[in-house]
Amino acid sequence: MSNAQITTYARQLASIMQEVSEANERAKDILASAKDAGVNVKALRKAAREMCMDSDKRKKLYEDEDQLDIFRSALGLTGVLEAAE
């Protein structure tokens, strides 16, 4: 591999890494704005991640959560309000 090829790869990678860094900063700004508006940012992140999933993966996630809800119910862990009582 030539130095020119290595340089090309390094420049391409550096460019992508810069884009990722800039996107992360924009995401932080959005989350800060949402938090200031009273939004539950943990739930917002989760919903956004689910939006990015392919439908099969999202379907599996929902099936797992449905099963977890069944387990919680069987264990008497059925909700935040009950836990606070």
N, C-alpha and C positions, 0 to 999 in steps of 0.2 A: 504494500500500500504506500502510495506516495504522500509526501508532506502536503501537497495540494489537496488531496482527497481528505486527509485528516483535518486540514484547515476548513474545508467546506463543511464536513460533518460537524465540527465544533461550532462554526458560525450558525449553522441551521439549528443545532441544539440550543445554543445560547439564545437565539431568537425565540424559540418555543418557550424556553424557561422564563424569559422576560414577559411573554404574553401570559403565562400562567401566574406569575407574580402580580401582574397588573389586574388580572381577573380576580385573584384572591383579595386584592385591595378593594375592588369594586364590590365584591361579595361582603366584605367587612362593613363597608359603608351602608349597604342595603340592610344588613342585619342590625346595625346601630340605629338606623332610621326606624326599622320595624319595632325594635325594643323601645325606642322613645315614644312610639305610637301605642305602646301597651300590648304589643303582640308577643305571644309566647314563642320566642325564637327557637327553642329546642323543638317544638312541634313544627314550626315553619321549616326548619332544616330537614326534618324527617319527611314532611310532605314534599319538599322540593326534590329530595333524593328519590322518593317513590316516583315522581314525575319523570325522572331520568331513566328509570328501570325499563327493561323490555317487559312486555306484557306477561310472558311466562314466569319471569322472576318475580314480578309483582304479584301474580296469582299465587305463587308458592308462599310468598311472604304473608299474604292475607290468610291463606289456609293455616299457616303456622300460628298466626295471631288468633284465629278462631279457636284452634286447639288450646292455646294458652288461656283464653277466656274460659273454656270448659274446665281446665285444671284449676284456675283461680276460683271459679264457682264451687267446685268440689271441695276446695280447701277453705272456703269461707272468706276468700280474698276478693270480694265482689265489687269493691269500689272505694273511692277516696272518702266519700261521706261516711260510710260504715267504719272505715279505719279510724276516723277522727272521733267517733263516738266512744 
